[in-house]
Amino acid sequence: MTVTMTQPNYINRVRRFEDELSIYRKDVEDWKAVQERLERCWAWEDLIAKSSYLYDRILALDSEYRDFVFQHPDAYDEALDNKIQQLANDWLALSNDVAEEAAPSDAEFGTVGIEELKEKMRKMESMLTSDDKLFDTPEMESLCIEAIKDYEQGRTVPFLSIEEHERRR
């Protein structure tokens, strides 16, 4: 018995599956070729996520401690303050290692969170830099000179106290 209407359908379907399996086979071979590197990339992404979490927690701890000390100056503990700063320094050192080691994975696959990590590292580095070092730069000196010139040429407005500002409203 010959049924001509369904036979071409099956033949076409089989050919489509053969094509799909060929693509699937290539995907499996491609995966095998990059599996180790992809797994390494995923591991870096996990570490980057952990780094981001720790950054947020260390920042919260530092902020809460500084708020507490602001409200209770007698409670300041230099050793505790130094420990919090050391946590931040340790986080920055470890995160520098992660960013450096993750760079090849990022270049090959794009690593989720790497740009955010780099931004947090810049912020932490800025926070850990002493004001003297931060403001004693040629750029800051140039800005200071420009500000003085602007003041001398009348291009600035005086700072108002909060009371004066409220009164002028």
VEXGUPA-825632 format. One record per atom (N, C-alpha, C): residue number from 1; y, x, z; atom name. Coordinates in pm, whole numbers, m for minus. Layout:
% VEXGUPA-825632
NUM;Y;X;Z;CA
...
//
This chain:
% VEXGUPA-825632
1;m117;84;0;N
1;0;0;0;CA
1;124;89;0;C
2;215;60;m87;N
2;336;140;m102;CA
2;458;54;m71;C
3;536;105;21;N
3;661;37;54;CA
3;773;134;17;C
4;841;105;m88;N
4;941;199;m139;CA
4;1074;190;m65;C
5;1103;77;m6;N
5;1233;62;59;CA
5;1244;149;185;C
6;1138;167;260;N
6;1150;238;386;CA
6;1115;386;371;C
7;1037;422;273;N
7;1000;562;259;CA
7;1121;654;243;C
8;1214;628;152;N
8;1330;717;140;CA
8;1410;723;271;C
9;1415;613;342;N
9;1483;611;470;CA
9;1422;712;566;C
10;1290;713;575;N
10;1223;807;664;CA
10;1241;950;617;C
11;1232;970;490;N
11;1249;1105;435;CA
11;1391;1155;465;C
12;1490;1072;445;N
12;1629;1110;476;CA
12;1647;1137;625;C
13;1586;1053;705;N
13;1597;1071;850;CA
13;1531;1202;894;C
14;1412;1230;836;N
14;1344;1355;868;CA
14;1430;1474;828;C
15;1493;1466;710;N
15;1580;1576;665;CA
15;1700;1593;759;C
16;1757;1482;803;N
16;1869;1492;897;CA
16;1825;1559;1026;C
17;1704;1521;1076;N
17;1653;1584;1198;CA
17;1624;1732;1176;C
18;1574;1766;1058;N
18;1551;1908;1028;CA
18;1684;1984;1031;C
19;1788;1923;975;N
19;1922;1985;978;CA
19;1972;1997;1123;C
20;1956;1890;1199;N
20;2000;1891;1339;CA
20;1924;1997;1418;C
21;1793;2006;1397;N
21;1713;2107;1467;CA
21;1752;2248;1425;C
22;1789;2266;1300;N
22;1835;2397;1253;CA
22;1964;2437;1326;C
23;2054;2342;1339;N
23;2180;2366;1412;CA
23;2149;2393;1559;C
24;2059;2313;1616;N
24;2018;2329;1756;CA
24;1956;2467;1778;C
25;1869;2509;1686;N
25;1804;2640;1695;CA
25;1910;2751;1697;C
26;2011;2739;1610;N
26;2119;2838;1606;CA
26;2198;2836;1737;C
27;2224;2716;1791;N
27;2294;2707;1920;CA
27;2216;2777;2031;C
28;2084;2757;2033;N
28;2000;2820;2135;CA
28;2005;2972;2118;C
29;1996;3020;1996;N
29;2002;3164;1972;CA
29;2138;3220;2011;C
30;2245;3147;1977;N
30;2380;3190;2017;CA
30;2391;3194;2169;C
31;2336;3093;2235;N
31;2342;3088;2381;CA
31;2270;3208;2440;C
32;2152;3238;2389;N
32;2077;3353;2440;CA
32;2158;3481;2425;C
33;2232;3492;2316;N
33;2310;3613;2290;CA
33;2427;3629;2387;C
34;2484;3518;2433;N
34;2603;3526;2519;CA
34;2577;3478;2662;C
35;2454;3439;2692;N
35;2424;3377;2821;CA
35;2472;3462;2938;C
36;2438;3588;2938;N
36;2474;3673;3052;CA
36;2626;3684;3065;C
37;2694;3701;2953;N
37;2840;3713;2958;CA
37;2905;3581;3000;C
38;2850;3468;2953;N
38;2904;3339;2994;CA
38;2881;3314;3142;C
39;2764;3348;3191;N
39;2736;3331;3334;CA
39;2830;3417;3417;C
40;2860;3536;3369;N
40;2955;3623;3439;CA
40;3093;3558;3441;C
41;3132;3498;3327;N
41;3262;3428;3319;CA
41;3266;3314;3419;C
42;3159;3238;3429;N
42;3155;3126;3525;CA
42;3165;3177;3668;C
43;3100;3291;3694;N
43;3108;3349;3828;CA
43;3252;3389;3859;C
44;3321;3447;3762;N
44;3462;3483;3784;CA
44;3545;3358;3808;C
45;3517;3252;3733;N
45;3592;3128;3753;CA
45;3571;3074;3894;C
46;3449;3084;3945;N
46;3423;3041;4083;CA
46;3503;3124;4182;C
47;3506;3256;4161;N
47;3583;3343;4250;CA
47;3732;3316;4239;C
48;3780;3286;4121;N
48;3922;3254;4102;CA
48;3956;3125;4176;C
49;3867;3027;4170;N
49;3890;2901;4243;CA
49;3894;2928;4394;C
50;3804;3013;4442;N
50;3803;3047;4584;CA
50;3930;3122;4621;C
51;3974;3210;4535;N
51;4098;3285;4559;CA
51;4216;3190;4570;C
52;4222;3094;4482;N
52;4331;2996;4483;CA
52;4330;2916;4613;C
53;4212;2876;4656;N
53;4198;2802;4781;CA
53;4247;2888;4899;C
54;4203;3013;4904;N
54;4242;3101;5014;CA
54;4393;3128;5012;C
55;4449;3143;4894;N
55;4594;3164;4882;CA
55;4668;3047;4948;C
56;4629;2926;4911;N
56;4695;2808;4967;CA
56;4681;2803;5119;C
57;4563;2837;5170;N
57;4540;2832;5315;CA
57;4619;2942;5388;C
58;4622;3062;5332;N
58;4698;3171;5395;CA
58;4846;3138;5395;C
59;4896;3082;5284;N
59;5037;3043;5277;CA
59;5068;2936;5380;C
60;4979;2839;5395;N
60;5000;2733;5493;CA
60;5002;2791;5635;C
61;4909;2881;5665;N
61;4905;2944;5796;CA
61;5035;3019;5824;C
62;5079;3098;5728;N
62;5202;3175;5744;CA
62;5322;3083;5765;C
63;5330;2980;5686;N
63;5443;2885;5696;CA
63;5442;2813;5830;C
64;5324;2766;5871;N
64;5314;2697;5999;CA
64;5351;2788;6115;C
65;5305;2913;6109;N
65;5337;3008;6216;CA
65;5488;3035;6219;C
66;5548;3054;6103;N
66;5692;3082;6099;CA
66;5773;2961;6148;C
67;5730;2841;6112;N
67;5798;2720;6163;CA
67;5786;2712;6315;C
68;5667;2741;6367;N
68;5645;2737;6511;CA
68;5734;2838;6582;C
69;5739;2959;6529;N
69;5821;3064;6591;CA
69;5969;3029;6581;C
70;6009;2965;6473;N
70;6148;2923;6460;CA
70;6184;2824;6571;C
71;6092;2735;6601;N
71;6116;2636;6705;CA
71;6095;2693;6846;C
72;6012;2796;6857;N
72;5980;2857;6987;CA
72;5989;3009;6975;C
73;6110;3063;6967;N
73;6125;3208;6945;CA
73;6054;3294;7049;C
74;6041;3246;7170;N
74;5974;3325;7274;CA
74;5824;3340;7247;C
75;5770;3258;7160;N
75;5626;3260;7132;CA
75;5590;3362;7023;C
76;5689;3429;6968;N
76;5659;3527;6862;CA
76;5564;3634;6914;C
77;5461;3661;6833;N
77;5361;3762;6867;CA
77;5351;3856;6747;C
78;5402;3978;6765;N
78;5405;4073;6654;CA
78;5265;4104;6602;C
79;5168;4117;6691;N
79;5031;4148;6649;CA
79;4975;4034;6563;C
80;5001;3910;6602;N
80;4955;3796;6524;CA
80;5025;3791;6389;C
81;5154;3815;6390;N
81;5230;3818;6264;CA
81;5174;3926;6171;C
82;5143;4042;6227;N
82;5086;4151;6146;CA
82;4948;4113;6090;C
83;4869;4040;6169;N
83;4737;3997;6121;CA
83;4751;3900;6004;C
84;4847;3809;6014;N
84;4869;3714;5904;CA
84;4913;3789;5779;C
85;5002;3887;5796;N
85;5046;3968;5682;CA
85;4929;4048;5624;C
86;4840;4094;5712;N
86;4723;4169;5663;CA
86;4630;4079;5583;C
87;4616;3953;5626;N
87;4537;3857;5547;CA
87;4594;3844;5406;C
88;4725;3834;5399;N
88;4791;3822;5268;CA
88;4771;3948;5185;C
89;4784;4065;5248;N
89;4761;4191;5177;CA
89;4618;4203;5127;C
90;4522;4165;5212;N
90;4382;4170;5173;CA
90;4354;4075;5057;C
91;4412;3954;5066;N
91;4395;3857;4957;CA
91;4448;3915;4827;C
92;4564;3976;4832;N
92;4625;4032;4711;CA
92;4539;4143;4653;C
93;4489;4232;4737;N
93;4405;4342;4688;CA
93;4277;4289;4623;C
94;4212;4193;4689;N
94;4090;4135;4631;CA
94;4119;4060;4502;C
95;4228;3989;4499;N
95;4264;3912;4380;CA
95;4300;4004;4264;C
96;4362;4118;4293;N
96;4386;4217;4188;CA
96;4255;4264;4127;C
97;4154;4288;4213;N
97;4022;4328;4164;CA
97;3961;4218;4077;C
98;3969;4095;4124;N
98;3912;3983;4047;CA
98;3980;3971;3912;C
99;4113;3975;3909;N
99;4186;3961;3784;CA
99;4150;4074;3687;C
100;4138;4194;3740;N
100;4103;4308;3655;CA
100;3961;4297;3601;C
101;3867;4263;3689;N
101;3727;4253;3647;CA
101;3701;4133;3556;C
102;3779;4027;3574;N
102;3760;3906;3493;CA
102;3826;3918;3356;C
103;3908;4019;3335;N
103;3983;4032;3209;CA
103;3893;4030;3084;C
104;3781;4104;3081;N
104;3696;4096;2961;CA
104;3642;3956;2935;C
105;3601;3886;3040;N
105;3552;3749;3023;CA
105;3663;3659;2974;C
106;3782;3679;3029;N
106;3897;3599;2987;CA
106;3928;3623;2840;C
107;3922;3748;2796;N
107;3950;3780;2656;CA
107;3848;3718;2563;C
108;3723;3714;2605;N
108;3617;3662;2519;CA
108;3607;3510;2521;C
109;3616;3449;2639;N
109;3590;3306;2651;CA
109;3711;3225;2700;C
110;3807;3293;2761;N
110;3915;3220;2829;CA
110;3864;3180;2966;C
111;3925;3231;3069;N
111;3877;3207;3205;CA
111;3966;3104;3273;C
112;3906;2994;3316;N
112;3981;2886;3379;CA
112;4044;2937;3509;C
113;4175;2919;3522;N
113;4245;2953;3645;CA
113;4304;3093;3649;C
114;4279;3176;3549;N
114;4326;3315;3555;CA
114;4478;3324;3554;C
115;4544;3241;3475;N
115;4691;3245;3470;CA
115;4752;3198;3601;C
116;4693;3095;3659;N
116;4739;3047;3790;CA
116;4720;3155;3896;C
117;4606;3225;3890;N
117;4581;3333;3985;CA
117;4687;3442;3970;C
118;4717;3480;3848;N
118;4816;3585;3825;CA
118;4953;3544;3878;C
119;4987;3417;3861;N
119;5115;3367;3914;CA
119;5116;3372;4067;C
120;5006;3333;4128;N
120;4997;3337;4275;CA
120;5002;3482;4323;C
121;4945;3573;4248;N
121;4950;3714;4286;CA
121;5094;3765;4281;C
122;5168;3724;4177;N
122;5310;3766;4168;CA
122;5389;3712;4287;C
123;5363;3587;4322;N
123;5434;3526;4435;CA
123;5399;3597;4566;C
124;5270;3625;4586;N
124;5227;3691;4710;CA
124;5287;3830;4717;C
125;5287;3901;4606;N
125;5343;4036;4605;CA
125;5492;4032;4640;C
126;5561;3933;4588;N
126;5703;3916;4619;CA
126;5722;3885;4767;C
127;5637;3799;4821;N
127;5648;3764;4963;CA
127;5620;3884;5054;C
128;5532;3972;5011;N
128;5494;4087;5094;CA
128;5591;4204;5079;C
129;5677;4196;4979;N
129;5774;4304;4957;CA
129;5890;4286;5053;C
130;5927;4394;5121;N
130;6037;4386;5216;CA
130;6167;4352;5143;C
131;6257;4286;5212;N
131;6385;4250;5151;CA
131;6460;4373;5103;C
132;6455;4481;5181;N
132;6524;4603;5140;CA
132;6473;4652;5006;C
133;6343;4654;4990;N
133;6283;4701;4865;CA
133;6307;4601;4752;C
134;6299;4473;4785;N
134;6316;4369;4684;CA
134;6458;4367;4627;C
135;6557;4384;4715;N
135;6695;4373;4671;CA
135;6759;4506;4634;C
136;6693;4616;4661;N
136;6746;4747;4629;CA
136;6691;4793;4494;C
137;6734;4722;4390;N
137;6690;4754;4254;CA
137;6812;4761;4164;C
138;6801;4829;4052;N
138;6913;4833;3957;CA
138;6955;4694;3909;C
139;6857;4604;3892;N
139;6890;4468;3847;CA
139;6975;4396;3951;C
140;6936;4408;4078;N
140;7013;4341;4184;CA
140;7151;4403;4197;C
141;7161;4534;4183;N
141;7291;4601;4190;CA
141;7381;4550;4078;C
142;7325;4536;3960;N
142;7402;4485;3845;CA
142;7449;4341;3871;C
143;7360;4258;3926;N
143;7398;4120;3958;CA
143;7509;4117;4063;C
144;7502;4206;4160;N
144;7604;4213;4265;CA
144;7740;4251;4204;C
145;7740;4350;4117;N
145;7865;4393;4052;CA
145;7923;4279;3969;C
146;7837;4206;3896;N
146;7883;4092;3817;CA
146;7941;3983;3907;C
147;7877;3957;4020;N
147;7926;3854;4112;CA
147;8062;3892;4168;C
148;8081;4018;4202;N
148;8211;4063;4254;CA
148;8318;4047;4147;C
149;8287;4085;4023;N
149;8384;4069;3913;CA
149;8418;3921;3893;C
150;8316;3835;3896;N
150;8341;3690;3881;CA
150;8433;3641;3992;C
151;8410;3686;4113;N
151;8495;3646;4226;CA
151;8638;3695;4206;C
152;8652;3821;4169;N
152;8785;3879;4151;CA
152;8861;3812;4038;C
153;8791;3760;3940;N
153;8855;3694;3826;CA
153;8866;3543;3845;C
154;8832;3497;3963;N
154;8848;3356;3995;CA
154;8748;3263;3930;C
155;8633;3314;3892;N
155;8532;3230;3826;CA
155;8428;3177;3924;C
156;8455;3185;4051;N
156;8361;3133;4152;CA
156;8432;3028;4236;C
157;8353;2950;4305;N
157;8409;2851;4396;CA
157;8368;2891;4537;C
158;8451;2861;4636;N
158;8416;2901;4772;CA
158;8298;2818;4824;C
159;8218;2880;4909;N
159;8112;2808;4978;CA
159;8175;2717;5082;C
160;8122;2598;5091;N
160;8172;2503;5190;CA
160;8068;2486;5300;C
161;8117;2466;5420;N
161;8025;2432;5528;CA
161;7971;2292;5501;C
162;7864;2259;5566;N
162;7805;2126;5547;CA
162;7907;2019;5586;C
163;7977;2043;5694;N
163;8077;1947;5740;CA
163;8187;1928;5636;C
164;8235;2039;5582;N
164;8341;2034;5481;CA
164;8290;1963;5354;C
165;8171;1992;5317;N
165;8112;1927;5200;CA
165;8103;1777;5221;C
166;8055;1734;5337;N
166;8043;1592;5370;CA
166;8181;1525;5372;C
167;8279;1594;5426;N
167;8414;1538;5438;CA
167;8476;1516;5300;C
168;8447;1604;5205;N
168;8505;1594;5069;CA
168;8440;1487;4985;C
169;8330;1435;5029;N
169;8259;1334;4949;CA
169;8338;1210;4943;C
//
